[in-house]
Amino acid sequence: MRYLDRASLVVCAVLAALCTAGNGQFPRHRPVGLGLGLRVGSTASANCPDNKCHIYETYYIDQKIDHYSFVSDDTYKMRYLMAQQYWDKNGGPIFFYTGNEGDITWFCENTGFMWDIAPEFKAMLVFAEHRYYGDSLPYGKDSFKDRKHVGYLTSEQALADYAVLIKHIKASIPGAANSPVVAFGGSYGGMLAAWMRMKYPDVIVGSVAASAPIWQLNNLTNCNAASSIVTKDFTEVSPTCSKTIRTSWATINKFGETPEGREQLRTSLRLCSPVETKYDVAAIKGWLSETWFNLAMVDYPYNASFLEPLPAFPIEVVCSHIKTNNASGVPLLMELGAAVNVYYNHTGSTKCFNTSQTATGSLGDLGWGFQACTEMVLPSCSDGKHDMFEPSPWVYKEYVKSCQEEWNVTPRPDWPIIQYWGKNISAASNIVFSNGLLDPWSGGGVLKSISDSLVAVIIPDGAHHLDLRSKNTDDPPSVTAARNTEKANIKKWIAKANADL
């Protein structure tokens, strides 16, 4: 897979509930340990980001493995997290995070905006885990065994899970029947939040879709958009930095030609394993490319631990190590090694690096690999001229071949465009699309408002869904303004929903 395929879309939230089938259309809420069901108790976020511990309860609900079949009743337990301490039990709103490609508790710790505004709106918080990620594995340890087991991993099945869960919550919790539901999501989760409003407008009154590259899909956006944005981010910090990275690929290739050179690559980059073959050299380049890409995603103005523990403005710190003009040979490799150390070893606890370690290690690589090979085809390319990456054209035939070899599936890149309207989304309503222009994925985002209710919010100095993170004293004014716009729209959606009751 190319690095952009592995640089999964990111962000999520908090909650959970375990439920068993009841007498009605939806399973009943039944707390474990009280003779009423399977609640898994109260939990606080382990890392307490920004010194704010998030208290929630964990539940599970029985979901159909295939919502679109009338001949199979197979079910699985889907995890979700729930916080009711701020909720007005007389119809207060429900803020619903559309989980994406990872453990839902990890997303919970990085979606502070929902926690910050819940008291103001007197909202219930729900964070739903995406099927095939975290604890929500339809076939347990066999979920990725073969395509028969993994084939139910699709965005439309996940959206159906969320719709069923919302209906269940509203039917089973007293006071929630008329609660307006607002969807939140970031990255792939932002795509799901937008699509949730488009597909289930009767369930969701509006959506905040942060850093959601819904137009990164097949042929909707130039494939080099993301590579160009990464390069711009590095160049604005230091032209020498991006120039050196651009020239580094030839240096790596040259050192990769001999055993002595490959050993130098290993020592300079502090790699754990020997570099023995051309495939090992290719793995190094892919690992570095992914690292530069993800640094642009998480170039936050304060210390953060989203993908990895990182300092404030990590690109500045990285580029402080890539500072020699016209560097070459071993000195260039040593600078790269020092730069990579910032991303993977900010805590100082790592002795060596594995090129098999993805820069998005907290996410679900297995699941996303399958999704990228079926419907989530997000073309990426680089030319080495308008960007700092090694030239790598988008060759769909090669992409298909790799998917067939890895998963025994053939991608259907046009399917999500057919399902979710491509660029012709003007018939939708009540969606805020926010994008930080430091974020590589903004190249596939909605950057201009389409109507009064399809609103684009631009954060010029924001990285990947910075607006969904907790407020911070180091936030740029543009992200504060973005959050205010989002809150204004949320208030409008809720008021309209309540007026229509």
BAZA-600755 format. One record per residue (C-alpha): z negated, y negated, x. Coordinates in nm, 2 decimals, m for minus. Example, Ala and Ser with C-alpha at 12.3 -4.5 7.8 and 13.67 -1.06 7.14 Angstrom:
// residues 2
+--------+--------+--------+
!     zz !     yy !     xx !
+--------+--------+--------+
!  m0.78 !   0.45 !   1.23 !
!  m0.71 !   0.11 !   1.37 !
+--------+--------+--------+
***
This chain:
// residues 501
+--------+--------+--------+
!     zz !     yy !     xx !
+--------+--------+--------+
!   0.00 !   0.00 !   0.00 !
!   0.07 !  m0.35 !   0.12 !
!  m0.24 !  m0.57 !   0.18 !
!  m0.18 !  m0.77 !  m0.13 !
!  m0.20 !  m0.46 !  m0.34 !
!  m0.54 !  m0.38 !  m0.19 !
!  m0.66 !  m0.73 !  m0.22 !
!  m0.77 !  m0.65 !  m0.57 !
!  m0.82 !  m0.92 !  m0.83 !
!  m1.18 !  m1.00 !  m0.86 !
!  m1.50 !  m1.12 !  m1.06 !
!  m1.73 !  m1.01 !  m1.35 !
!  m2.08 !  m1.01 !  m1.49 !
!  m2.39 !  m0.86 !  m1.65 !
!  m2.52 !  m0.60 !  m1.90 !
!  m2.54 !  m0.25 !  m2.03 !
!  m2.62 !  m0.03 !  m2.32 !
!  m2.63 !   0.34 !  m2.39 !
!  m2.54 !   0.44 !  m2.74 !
!  m2.47 !   0.76 !  m2.93 !
!  m2.27 !   0.81 !  m3.24 !
!  m2.42 !   0.68 !  m3.56 !
!  m2.33 !   0.71 !  m3.93 !
!  m2.11 !   0.40 !  m3.94 !
!  m1.78 !   0.32 !  m3.79 !
!  m1.93 !   0.23 !  m3.46 !
!  m2.21 !   0.41 !  m3.26 !
!  m2.56 !   0.28 !  m3.31 !
!  m2.77 !   0.10 !  m3.05 !
!  m3.04 !   0.35 !  m2.95 !
!  m3.28 !   0.26 !  m2.66 !
!  m3.37 !   0.55 !  m2.44 !
!  m3.73 !   0.65 !  m2.41 !
!  m3.82 !   0.52 !  m2.75 !
!  m3.67 !   0.80 !  m2.95 !
!  m3.39 !   0.58 !  m3.06 !
!  m3.12 !   0.63 !  m2.80 !
!  m3.03 !   0.56 !  m2.44 !
!  m3.12 !   0.22 !  m2.31 !
!  m3.16 !   0.22 !  m1.94 !
!  m3.43 !  m0.05 !  m1.91 !
!  m3.45 !  m0.40 !  m1.78 !
!  m3.31 !  m0.49 !  m1.45 !
!  m3.29 !  m0.79 !  m1.22 !
!  m3.00 !  m0.86 !  m0.99 !
!  m3.09 !  m0.71 !  m0.65 !
!  m2.96 !  m0.99 !  m0.44 !
!  m3.07 !  m1.28 !  m0.66 !
!  m2.78 !  m1.50 !  m0.57 !
!  m2.87 !  m1.87 !  m0.53 !
!  m3.23 !  m1.76 !  m0.57 !
!  m3.16 !  m1.69 !  m0.94 !
!  m3.26 !  m1.34 !  m1.06 !
!  m3.06 !  m1.23 !  m1.36 !
!  m3.25 !  m1.02 !  m1.61 !
!  m3.05 !  m0.78 !  m1.82 !
!  m3.06 !  m0.44 !  m1.99 !
!  m2.82 !  m0.16 !  m1.92 !
!  m2.66 !   0.05 !  m2.20 !
!  m2.38 !   0.30 !  m2.25 !
!  m2.16 !   0.34 !  m2.55 !
!  m1.94 !   0.64 !  m2.63 !
!  m1.57 !   0.53 !  m2.61 !
!  m1.26 !   0.73 !  m2.69 !
!  m1.08 !   0.82 !  m2.37 !
!  m0.75 !   0.76 !  m2.56 !
!  m0.77 !   0.49 !  m2.82 !
!  m0.41 !   0.54 !  m2.92 !
!  m0.42 !   0.91 !  m3.00 !
!  m0.50 !   1.07 !  m3.33 !
!  m0.52 !   1.42 !  m3.19 !
!  m0.79 !   1.38 !  m2.93 !
!  m1.15 !   1.29 !  m2.99 !
!  m1.26 !   1.31 !  m2.62 !
!  m1.51 !   1.04 !  m2.53 !
!  m1.68 !   0.90 !  m2.22 !
!  m1.98 !   0.68 !  m2.16 !
!  m1.89 !   0.32 !  m2.08 !
!  m2.16 !   0.11 !  m1.92 !
!  m2.23 !  m0.25 !  m2.02 !
!  m2.50 !  m0.50 !  m1.94 !
!  m2.67 !  m0.72 !  m2.19 !
!  m2.90 !  m1.03 !  m2.18 !
!  m3.05 !  m1.16 !  m2.50 !
!  m3.33 !  m1.39 !  m2.37 !
!  m3.12 !  m1.70 !  m2.44 !
!  m2.96 !  m1.59 !  m2.76 !
!  m3.01 !  m1.76 !  m3.10 !
!  m3.06 !  m1.45 !  m3.32 !
!  m2.92 !  m1.64 !  m3.62 !
!  m2.55 !  m1.62 !  m3.52 !
!  m2.56 !  m1.76 !  m3.17 !
!  m2.24 !  m1.70 !  m2.97 !
!  m2.17 !  m1.40 !  m2.75 !
!  m2.04 !  m1.46 !  m2.40 !
!  m1.84 !  m1.15 !  m2.31 !
!  m1.73 !  m1.07 !  m1.95 !
!  m1.41 !  m0.86 !  m1.94 !
!  m1.50 !  m0.63 !  m1.65 !
!  m1.24 !  m0.58 !  m1.38 !
!  m1.19 !  m0.34 !  m1.08 !
!  m1.54 !  m0.27 !  m0.96 !
!  m1.91 !  m0.20 !  m1.04 !
!  m2.01 !  m0.43 !  m1.32 !
!  m2.35 !  m0.51 !  m1.17 !
!  m2.17 !  m0.65 !  m0.86 !
!  m1.96 !  m0.88 !  m1.08 !
!  m2.28 !  m0.98 !  m1.26 !
!  m2.43 !  m1.12 !  m0.95 !
!  m2.13 !  m1.34 !  m0.88 !
!  m2.06 !  m1.49 !  m1.23 !
!  m2.34 !  m1.74 !  m1.24 !
!  m2.15 !  m1.99 !  m1.46 !
!  m2.21 !  m1.77 !  m1.76 !
!  m2.59 !  m1.75 !  m1.68 !
!  m2.60 !  m2.13 !  m1.61 !
!  m2.46 !  m2.23 !  m1.95 !
!  m2.61 !  m1.95 !  m2.17 !
!  m2.94 !  m2.15 !  m2.24 !
!  m2.73 !  m2.45 !  m2.34 !
!  m2.52 !  m2.25 !  m2.59 !
!  m2.81 !  m2.02 !  m2.69 !
!  m2.57 !  m1.73 !  m2.61 !
!  m2.60 !  m1.36 !  m2.57 !
!  m2.45 !  m1.23 !  m2.24 !
!  m2.25 !  m0.91 !  m2.23 !
!  m2.08 !  m0.77 !  m1.92 !
!  m1.86 !  m0.48 !  m1.99 !
!  m1.76 !  m0.23 !  m1.72 !
!  m1.39 !  m0.14 !  m1.69 !
!  m1.31 !   0.23 !  m1.74 !
!  m1.27 !   0.42 !  m1.41 !
!  m1.50 !   0.18 !  m1.22 !
!  m1.87 !   0.18 !  m1.14 !
!  m2.05 !   0.43 !  m1.37 !
!  m1.78 !   0.43 !  m1.64 !
!  m1.59 !   0.74 !  m1.52 !
!  m1.42 !   0.93 !  m1.81 !
!  m1.41 !   1.26 !  m1.62 !
!  m1.69 !   1.20 !  m1.38 !
!  m1.61 !   1.32 !  m1.02 !
!  m1.28 !   1.45 !  m1.15 !
!  m1.16 !   1.11 !  m1.28 !
!  m0.92 !   1.07 !  m0.99 !
!  m0.84 !   1.44 !  m0.94 !
!  m0.48 !   1.41 !  m1.07 !
!  m0.26 !   1.20 !  m1.30 !
!  m0.37 !   1.40 !  m1.60 !
!  m0.73 !   1.28 !  m1.55 !
!  m0.65 !   0.92 !  m1.43 !
!  m0.37 !   0.85 !  m1.67 !
!  m0.59 !   0.68 !  m1.92 !
!  m0.66 !   0.40 !  m1.67 !
!  m0.46 !   0.12 !  m1.82 !
!  m0.53 !  m0.24 !  m1.92 !
!  m0.46 !  m0.18 !  m2.28 !
!  m0.71 !   0.11 !  m2.30 !
!  m0.97 !  m0.12 !  m2.13 !
!  m0.90 !  m0.40 !  m2.38 !
!  m0.94 !  m0.15 !  m2.66 !
!  m1.28 !  m0.05 !  m2.51 !
!  m1.39 !  m0.41 !  m2.51 !
!  m1.28 !  m0.47 !  m2.87 !
!  m1.47 !  m0.15 !  m2.99 !
!  m1.78 !  m0.26 !  m2.79 !
!  m1.78 !  m0.61 !  m2.95 !
!  m1.74 !  m0.46 !  m3.30 !
!  m2.03 !  m0.23 !  m3.22 !
!  m2.26 !  m0.50 !  m3.10 !
!  m2.18 !  m0.72 !  m3.40 !
!  m2.24 !  m0.43 !  m3.64 !
!  m2.56 !  m0.30 !  m3.48 !
!  m2.76 !  m0.60 !  m3.36 !
!  m2.92 !  m0.80 !  m3.64 !
!  m2.80 !  m1.16 !  m3.65 !
!  m2.48 !  m1.09 !  m3.45 !
!  m2.24 !  m1.01 !  m3.73 !
!  m2.10 !  m1.37 !  m3.74 !
!  m2.15 !  m1.45 !  m3.38 !
!  m1.84 !  m1.61 !  m3.22 !
!  m1.73 !  m1.42 !  m2.91 !
!  m1.60 !  m1.61 !  m2.60 !
!  m1.44 !  m1.40 !  m2.33 !
!  m1.48 !  m1.48 !  m1.96 !
!  m1.31 !  m1.32 !  m1.66 !
!  m1.20 !  m1.39 !  m1.31 !
!  m0.90 !  m1.26 !  m1.12 !
!  m0.78 !  m0.93 !  m1.29 !
!  m1.08 !  m0.98 !  m1.52 !
!  m0.93 !  m1.33 !  m1.60 !
!  m0.60 !  m1.17 !  m1.69 !
!  m0.79 !  m0.93 !  m1.92 !
!  m0.98 !  m1.23 !  m2.08 !
!  m0.65 !  m1.41 !  m2.15 !
!  m0.48 !  m1.09 !  m2.28 !
!  m0.79 !  m1.01 !  m2.49 !
!  m0.75 !  m1.34 !  m2.68 !
!  m0.37 !  m1.28 !  m2.72 !
!  m0.41 !  m0.92 !  m2.83 !
!  m0.74 !  m0.94 !  m3.04 !
!  m0.76 !  m1.30 !  m3.17 !
!  m0.97 !  m1.18 !  m3.46 !
!  m1.23 !  m1.05 !  m3.21 !
!  m1.23 !  m1.33 !  m2.95 !
!  m1.24 !  m1.70 !  m3.05 !
!  m1.14 !  m1.82 !  m2.70 !
!  m1.11 !  m1.72 !  m2.34 !
!  m1.19 !  m1.87 !  m2.00 !
!  m0.94 !  m1.71 !  m1.76 !
!  m1.03 !  m1.80 !  m1.41 !
!  m0.79 !  m1.74 !  m1.12 !
!  m0.59 !  m1.51 !  m1.35 !
!  m0.24 !  m1.45 !  m1.19 !
!  m0.08 !  m1.34 !  m1.52 !
!   0.25 !  m1.46 !  m1.38 !
!   0.23 !  m1.27 !  m1.05 !
!   0.39 !  m0.98 !  m1.24 !
!   0.74 !  m0.86 !  m1.17 !
!   1.00 !  m1.14 !  m1.11 !
!   0.79 !  m1.40 !  m1.28 !
!   0.68 !  m1.57 !  m0.95 !
!   0.83 !  m1.58 !  m0.60 !
!   0.69 !  m1.29 !  m0.41 !
!   0.59 !  m1.51 !  m0.11 !
!   0.38 !  m1.75 !  m0.31 !
!   0.05 !  m1.60 !  m0.20 !
!   0.14 !  m1.57 !   0.17 !
!   0.25 !  m1.94 !   0.17 !
!  m0.08 !  m2.05 !   0.02 !
!  m0.29 !  m1.85 !   0.27 !
!  m0.09 !  m2.02 !   0.55 !
!  m0.14 !  m2.36 !   0.40 !
!  m0.51 !  m2.30 !   0.39 !
!  m0.53 !  m2.21 !   0.75 !
!  m0.29 !  m2.48 !   0.87 !
!  m0.49 !  m2.75 !   0.69 !
!  m0.79 !  m2.64 !   0.89 !
!  m0.60 !  m2.60 !   1.22 !
!  m0.23 !  m2.58 !   1.29 !
!  m0.31 !  m2.40 !   1.61 !
!  m0.49 !  m2.13 !   1.41 !
!  m0.20 !  m2.05 !   1.18 !
!   0.05 !  m2.08 !   1.46 !
!  m0.15 !  m1.83 !   1.68 !
!  m0.18 !  m1.58 !   1.39 !
!   0.20 !  m1.61 !   1.34 !
!   0.27 !  m1.52 !   1.70 !
!   0.00 !  m1.25 !   1.72 !
!   0.21 !  m0.99 !   1.55 !
!   0.46 !  m0.97 !   1.84 !
!   0.17 !  m0.95 !   2.08 !
!   0.01 !  m0.67 !   1.88 !
!   0.34 !  m0.48 !   1.87 !
!   0.39 !  m0.52 !   2.25 !
!   0.04 !  m0.39 !   2.33 !
!   0.10 !  m0.10 !   2.08 !
!   0.39 !   0.03 !   2.29 !
!   0.17 !   0.19 !   2.57 !
!  m0.15 !   0.39 !   2.59 !
!  m0.31 !   0.12 !   2.80 !
!  m0.20 !  m0.15 !   2.56 !
!  m0.34 !   0.04 !   2.26 !
!  m0.67 !   0.08 !   2.44 !
!  m0.67 !  m0.30 !   2.49 !
!  m0.62 !  m0.35 !   2.12 !
!  m0.92 !  m0.12 !   2.05 !
!  m1.15 !  m0.30 !   2.29 !
!  m1.04 !  m0.65 !   2.21 !
!  m1.07 !  m0.60 !   1.83 !
!  m1.39 !  m0.39 !   1.87 !
!  m1.24 !  m0.10 !   1.68 !
!  m1.45 !   0.22 !   1.63 !
!  m1.16 !   0.47 !   1.66 !
!  m0.89 !   0.51 !   1.93 !
!  m0.55 !   0.35 !   1.87 !
!  m0.32 !   0.64 !   1.95 !
!   0.00 !   0.61 !   1.74 !
!   0.24 !   0.35 !   1.59 !
!   0.07 !   0.42 !   1.25 !
!  m0.26 !   0.31 !   1.40 !
!  m0.10 !  m0.01 !   1.52 !
!   0.05 !  m0.06 !   1.17 !
!  m0.30 !  m0.01 !   1.03 !
!  m0.44 !  m0.28 !   1.25 !
!  m0.18 !  m0.53 !   1.13 !
!  m0.24 !  m0.44 !   0.77 !
!  m0.61 !  m0.48 !   0.82 !
!  m0.57 !  m0.82 !   0.99 !
!  m0.33 !  m0.94 !   0.72 !
!  m0.57 !  m0.84 !   0.44 !
!  m0.86 !  m1.01 !   0.62 !
!  m0.67 !  m1.34 !   0.65 !
!  m0.57 !  m1.31 !   0.29 !
!  m0.92 !  m1.25 !   0.17 !
!  m1.06 !  m1.53 !   0.38 !
!  m0.84 !  m1.77 !   0.18 !
!  m0.97 !  m1.61 !  m0.15 !
!  m1.33 !  m1.67 !  m0.06 !
!  m1.32 !  m2.00 !   0.13 !
!  m1.62 !  m2.13 !  m0.05 !
!  m1.81 !  m2.45 !   0.05 !
!  m2.14 !  m2.26 !   0.10 !
!  m2.27 !  m1.93 !   0.23 !
!  m2.17 !  m1.65 !  m0.01 !
!  m2.16 !  m1.27 !  m0.03 !
!  m1.88 !  m1.21 !  m0.27 !
!  m1.65 !  m0.97 !  m0.07 !
!  m1.85 !  m0.99 !   0.25 !
!  m2.15 !  m1.20 !   0.36 !
!  m1.98 !  m1.51 !   0.49 !
!  m2.07 !  m1.86 !   0.61 !
!  m1.97 !  m2.18 !   0.44 !
!  m1.60 !  m2.27 !   0.48 !
!  m1.53 !  m1.94 !   0.65 !
!  m1.17 !  m2.03 !   0.75 !
!  m1.31 !  m2.32 !   0.95 !
!  m1.55 !  m2.08 !   1.13 !
!  m1.27 !  m1.83 !   1.19 !
!  m1.03 !  m2.09 !   1.32 !
!  m1.30 !  m2.22 !   1.56 !
!  m1.24 !  m1.89 !   1.75 !
!  m0.86 !  m1.92 !   1.74 !
!  m0.83 !  m2.24 !   1.92 !
!  m0.61 !  m2.19 !   2.23 !
!  m0.27 !  m2.35 !   2.19 !
!   0.01 !  m2.11 !   2.29 !
!  m0.24 !  m1.83 !   2.35 !
!  m0.09 !  m1.49 !   2.44 !
!  m0.18 !  m1.15 !   2.58 !
!  m0.54 !  m1.04 !   2.61 !
!  m0.68 !  m1.39 !   2.55 !
!  m0.51 !  m1.40 !   2.21 !
!  m0.64 !  m1.06 !   2.12 !
!  m0.99 !  m1.16 !   2.22 !
!  m0.97 !  m1.46 !   1.99 !
!  m0.85 !  m1.24 !   1.71 !
!  m1.15 !  m1.01 !   1.77 !
!  m1.39 !  m1.30 !   1.76 !
!  m1.23 !  m1.43 !   1.44 !
!  m1.24 !  m1.09 !   1.26 !
!  m1.61 !  m1.07 !   1.36 !
!  m1.68 !  m1.36 !   1.14 !
!  m1.55 !  m1.18 !   0.83 !
!  m1.69 !  m0.83 !   0.89 !
!  m2.00 !  m0.91 !   1.10 !
!  m2.15 !  m1.24 !   0.99 !
!  m2.49 !  m1.06 !   0.97 !
!  m2.46 !  m0.93 !   1.33 !
!  m2.54 !  m0.58 !   1.23 !
!  m2.20 !  m0.42 !   1.28 !
!  m2.12 !  m0.27 !   1.63 !
!  m1.75 !  m0.18 !   1.57 !
!  m1.49 !  m0.21 !   1.29 !
!  m1.28 !   0.05 !   1.11 !
!  m0.92 !  m0.05 !   1.01 !
!  m0.97 !   0.18 !   0.71 !
!  m1.24 !  m0.06 !   0.59 !
!  m1.09 !  m0.28 !   0.33 !
!  m1.16 !  m0.65 !   0.31 !
!  m1.26 !  m0.59 !  m0.06 !
!  m1.49 !  m0.30 !   0.01 !
!  m1.71 !  m0.38 !  m0.30 !
!  m1.42 !  m0.32 !  m0.53 !
!  m1.28 !   0.01 !  m0.66 !
!  m0.99 !   0.09 !  m0.43 !
!  m0.91 !   0.43 !  m0.59 !
!  m0.88 !   0.29 !  m0.94 !
!  m0.69 !  m0.02 !  m0.83 !
!  m0.45 !   0.18 !  m0.62 !
!  m0.35 !   0.37 !  m0.93 !
!  m0.32 !   0.06 !  m1.14 !
!  m0.10 !  m0.10 !  m0.88 !
!   0.12 !   0.20 !  m0.89 !
!   0.16 !   0.20 !  m1.27 !
!   0.15 !  m0.13 !  m1.45 !
!  m0.02 !  m0.39 !  m1.22 !
!   0.28 !  m0.43 !  m0.99 !
!   0.22 !  m0.77 !  m0.82 !
!   0.51 !  m0.82 !  m0.58 !
!   0.43 !  m0.97 !  m0.24 !
!   0.63 !  m1.05 !   0.06 !
!   0.63 !  m1.27 !   0.38 !
!   0.91 !  m1.40 !   0.60 !
!   0.72 !  m1.52 !   0.91 !
!   0.88 !  m1.86 !   0.88 !
!   0.72 !  m2.02 !   0.58 !
!   0.41 !  m1.82 !   0.63 !
!   0.20 !  m1.69 !   0.92 !
!   0.25 !  m1.32 !   0.85 !
!   0.48 !  m1.07 !   1.00 !
!   0.81 !  m1.06 !   0.81 !
!   0.78 !  m0.80 !   0.53 !
!   1.02 !  m0.81 !   0.24 !
!   0.94 !  m0.68 !  m0.10 !
!   1.14 !  m0.36 !  m0.12 !
!   1.08 !  m0.20 !  m0.46 !
!   1.23 !   0.13 !  m0.37 !
!   0.98 !   0.18 !  m0.09 !
!   0.70 !   0.07 !  m0.32 !
!   0.80 !   0.34 !  m0.57 !
!   0.83 !   0.60 !  m0.30 !
!   0.47 !   0.53 !  m0.18 !
!   0.34 !   0.55 !  m0.54 !
!   0.51 !   0.88 !  m0.60 !
!   0.38 !   1.02 !  m0.28 !
!   0.02 !   0.90 !  m0.34 !
!  m0.02 !   0.94 !  m0.72 !
!   0.29 !   1.12 !  m0.84 !
!   0.37 !   0.83 !  m1.07 !
!   0.66 !   0.59 !  m1.10 !
!   0.56 !   0.22 !  m1.16 !
!   0.66 !   0.04 !  m1.48 !
!   0.66 !  m0.32 !  m1.36 !
!   0.80 !  m0.47 !  m1.68 !
!   0.56 !  m0.30 !  m1.91 !
!   0.28 !  m0.56 !  m1.89 !
!   0.54 !  m0.83 !  m1.93 !
!   0.66 !  m0.67 !  m2.25 !
!   0.30 !  m0.62 !  m2.37 !
!   0.16 !  m0.96 !  m2.27 !
!   0.45 !  m1.19 !  m2.34 !
!   0.56 !  m1.28 !  m1.99 !
!   0.59 !  m1.65 !  m1.95 !
!   0.65 !  m1.72 !  m2.32 !
!   0.28 !  m1.74 !  m2.43 !
!   0.31 !  m2.06 !  m2.63 !
!   0.22 !  m1.87 !  m2.95 !
!  m0.13 !  m1.80 !  m2.81 !
!  m0.42 !  m2.03 !  m2.84 !
!  m0.77 !  m2.11 !  m2.72 !
!  m0.74 !  m2.01 !  m2.35 !
!  m0.84 !  m2.21 !  m2.05 !
!  m0.66 !  m2.11 !  m1.73 !
!  m0.84 !  m2.24 !  m1.43 !
!  m0.71 !  m2.21 !  m1.07 !
!  m0.83 !  m2.33 !  m0.74 !
!  m0.54 !  m2.43 !  m0.52 !
!  m0.70 !  m2.27 !  m0.21 !
!  m0.67 !  m1.94 !  m0.38 !
!  m0.36 !  m1.73 !  m0.29 !
!  m0.35 !  m1.59 !  m0.64 !
!  m0.30 !  m1.94 !  m0.79 !
!   0.07 !  m1.90 !  m0.70 !
!   0.09 !  m1.66 !  m1.00 !
!  m0.14 !  m1.86 !  m1.23 !
!  m0.08 !  m2.10 !  m1.52 !
!  m0.09 !  m2.44 !  m1.35 !
!   0.03 !  m2.66 !  m1.63 !
!  m0.11 !  m2.69 !  m1.98 !
!   0.12 !  m2.54 !  m2.24 !
!  m0.04 !  m2.69 !  m2.55 !
!  m0.36 !  m2.86 !  m2.66 !
!  m0.52 !  m2.51 !  m2.68 !
!  m0.36 !  m2.35 !  m2.38 !
!  m0.52 !  m2.56 !  m2.11 !
!  m0.46 !  m2.55 !  m1.74 !
!  m0.75 !  m2.67 !  m1.52 !
!  m0.67 !  m2.73 !  m1.15 !
!  m0.94 !  m2.73 !  m0.88 !
!  m0.76 !  m2.87 !  m0.57 !
!  m1.04 !  m2.77 !  m0.33 !
!  m1.15 !  m2.45 !  m0.50 !
!  m1.11 !  m2.09 !  m0.39 !
!  m1.09 !  m1.78 !  m0.60 !
!  m1.27 !  m1.84 !  m0.93 !
!  m1.51 !  m2.08 !  m0.77 !
!  m1.58 !  m2.22 !  m1.12 !
!  m1.73 !  m1.89 !  m1.24 !
!  m1.99 !  m1.90 !  m0.97 !
!  m2.33 !  m2.06 !  m1.01 !
!  m2.35 !  m2.43 !  m0.97 !
!  m2.43 !  m2.54 !  m0.62 !
!  m2.53 !  m2.86 !  m0.45 !
!  m2.23 !  m2.82 !  m0.22 !
!  m1.98 !  m2.78 !  m0.51 !
!  m1.68 !  m3.02 !  m0.48 !
!  m1.66 !  m3.27 !  m0.77 !
!  m1.34 !  m3.09 !  m0.89 !
!  m1.52 !  m2.77 !  m0.97 !
!  m1.79 !  m2.96 !  m1.16 !
!  m1.52 !  m3.13 !  m1.36 !
!  m1.35 !  m2.80 !  m1.43 !
!  m1.67 !  m2.65 !  m1.57 !
!  m1.72 !  m2.95 !  m1.79 !
!  m1.37 !  m2.90 !  m1.93 !
!  m1.44 !  m2.53 !  m1.99 !
!  m1.77 !  m2.61 !  m2.17 !
!  m1.60 !  m2.87 !  m2.39 !
!  m1.34 !  m2.62 !  m2.50 !
!  m1.60 !  m2.35 !  m2.56 !
!  m1.79 !  m2.59 !  m2.78 !
!  m1.48 !  m2.66 !  m2.97 !
!  m1.39 !  m2.29 !  m3.02 !
!  m1.74 !  m2.21 !  m3.14 !
!  m1.76 !  m2.50 !  m3.38 !
!  m1.42 !  m2.41 !  m3.53 !
!  m1.53 !  m2.04 !  m3.57 !
!  m1.86 !  m2.14 !  m3.74 !
!  m1.68 !  m2.39 !  m3.97 !
!  m1.44 !  m2.11 !  m4.08 !
!  m1.72 !  m1.87 !  m4.19 !
+--------+--------+--------+
***
